[in-house]
Amino acid sequence: MLTYRASNVVNLAHAAMGMYGAYVYYGLRNFQLASTQTGGNLILPIIGLPTHVHVLDRPTAAAALAIAVVVAALLGAFVYAVAFRPLRTAPPLARVVASLGVFLYLQSVMNLRVEENGAGASSFEIRSLLPTGGVHIGDAVVPTASFVLAGIAVVTAIVLALVFRYTRFGLATRAAAEQEKGALLTGISPDRVGLVNWIVASVLATLAVVLVAGVTQKLDPTETSLLVVPALAAALLGGLDGFALTTIAGLGIGMLQGTIGLYQIRATWIPSWLPAGGASQAIPVLVILVAITMRGRSLPSREAIVDQRLPLSPRPTRPALWSLVFATMGVVALLTLGAQWRLAIVVSTISGIIALSSVVLTGYVGQISLAQYAFAGLAAFTTAKLATSGIAFPWAPILGVVVTVVVGIATGLPAVRVRGMTLAVATIGAAVLIEDLVFASPSLAAMDPLPRPRLFGIDLGFAGVGDANFRAAFGIFAVVVFAAAALAVANLRRSATGLRWLAVRGNERAAAAAGIDVAATKLSAFAVSSFLAALGGTIIAYESPALSPQQFMVVGAIAVLALTYLGGIASLSGALVAGILASGGILTELQGGATGSSSSYQFALSGVMLVAVAVLYPDGIVVAARRGLGRLAHSVRPTGGTA
């Protein structure tokens, strides 16, 4: 709420920032490296620097917490100054992708820090700062720490409410957020106000994660970073403005989650396929969807429409020719290169197909979705379940695509009433919901290998023996699907459907006045987008020797959107770049092949590049390079003289 008030940013990296601060605290208190017990080590979040530096011998809890608070304040100031201050007046998409870049970088770097010290060689002894014991309420025993945490939350909300209502700083924050030019005329610096709010927000996130990790005895870079989802549910119920209502909503969501989780454990009628804790984890997502749907409007208000710079969406020229050229290059490479290169090409091809779904939905229609990888996973698991049940190829993937498109359209229903950052929050919640209710299902934990796909008598199986592994036939099939999908998207962009998509992206009210059905246009984009994501997912089902829920976590969706944005979110080049840069793809093979930490390195670098591109080149690096080459050609072009 503080970052939203200060700079109109729903910071999806908020919990990730708190996660790093918590690692700083627990690293200072107790960091075990190479079986040597040490303390006072400050973990560094910068790639290329040492994993940690020693700052104190056996620091106390107070000293470690003080250092963690200082580091959190510096992190908040740095993120605001580098990423969000330049984007204060940027479109919502740029601010969302910048926060995703910070999320991706911090989550990936902390995964690297854990991996670099070896499994079991790096561990934290997490000791709670809160009192232990319990309070008996009837037959139940409630941990004392729960009451203390609730009290801290209430007191913090009261203090913030008083500060923002009665102090000059609070009034200055409200003035700067509502009317920046007016605040400047009265002597208020929006930059200084934003900086202070981001520092306070980062410190609060760190303190929250430190306290929560002490109670749960768990600190994980990915899971902790996703704590932002239930936090956003509470903030949305509070209208991103009311401290009291947000606190009540947060406490209510937490208690409801705990009650449902306990009931699910005790109830005997709940089916075995429902994951343990899945129902309770779904509560925040349902709250988000209900809250934004009720608060949203079918069309934005007149005052909500501003003149903003949208990503360039060039009209594809000669798409059939270019599709044929790239497909031919892919086929030749598959037939001439070795097994590891064939694997890299297939990985890049699949990533490119899924990235096309982001081009359609986010680039052409302006609907920011973080559920594309979840759709791919849904199609993959549906295909695998049907194929192992006896449904032959290609009917199993066709049915998997149909199921995913239905779910995609259902997910897009809130988009009829919301847009921008709010939709990004809704789709990341939908992705988490699919993870918790579908991918974590015990029925998907152990699945039989899929039968080899055959089409017109041709064996399209991917697995082989020795140098024949990662068979070219499967790769050619994937490349052909990618080329056909890219050609279809290009033709849609050139058609009346594409023009309606761009009209809705530019101005929904003007599009509606011109006779365009805005709701139907948005839902059509969700249908096409989920279809493309499902295509990629069905290929993954036959490409992977064993499907795993970890393949389709929401971090993967963030990476896909990040890489597509790097190439150009509103052009086909974005999907092509995303495929090349994908972890395990062509770039990975050019760098020498995949290693245990290659994905984390690439995700971290993608996060940095995402922030840089959002600030400097919002149209993507391909468009920026094309413009640079055009200026260079113009500068060296000879000019004729006149007599």
Secondary structure, DSSP 8 states (H G I E B T S, - for coil): -HHHHHHS---TTHHHHHHHHHHHHHHHH-EEETTEEE--EEE--STTS-SEEE--SS--HHHHHHHHHHHHHHHHHHHIIIIISTTTTS-HHHHHHHHHHHHHHHHHHHHHHHHHT-TTTSEE----SS---EEEETTEEEEHHHHHHHHHHHHHHHHHHHHHHHSHHHHHHHHHHH-HHHHHHTT--HHHHHHHHHHHHHHHHHHHHHHHHHHHT---HHHHHTTHHHHHHHHHHTTTT-HHHHHHHHHHHHHHHHHHHHHHHH-SSS-TTS-TTHHHHHHHHHHHHHHHHHH--SS--GGG------------SSHHHHHHHHHHHHHHHHHHS-HHHHHHHHHHHHHHHHHHHHIIIIIIT----S-HHHHHHHHHHHHHHHHHTT--TTHHHHHHHHHHHHHHHHHHGGGGT--HHHHHHHHHHHHHHHIIIIIT-GGGTS-------EETTEE-----SGGG-S-HHHHHHHHHHHHHHHHHHHHHHHSHHHHHHHHHHH-HHHHHHTT--HHHHHHHHHHHHHHHHHHHHHHHHHHSSS--GGGG-HHHHHHHHHHHHHH-TTSHHHHHHHHHHSTTSHHHHHTTS--TTHHHHHHHHHHHHHHHHHHH-TT-HHHHHHHHHHHHHHHHS------
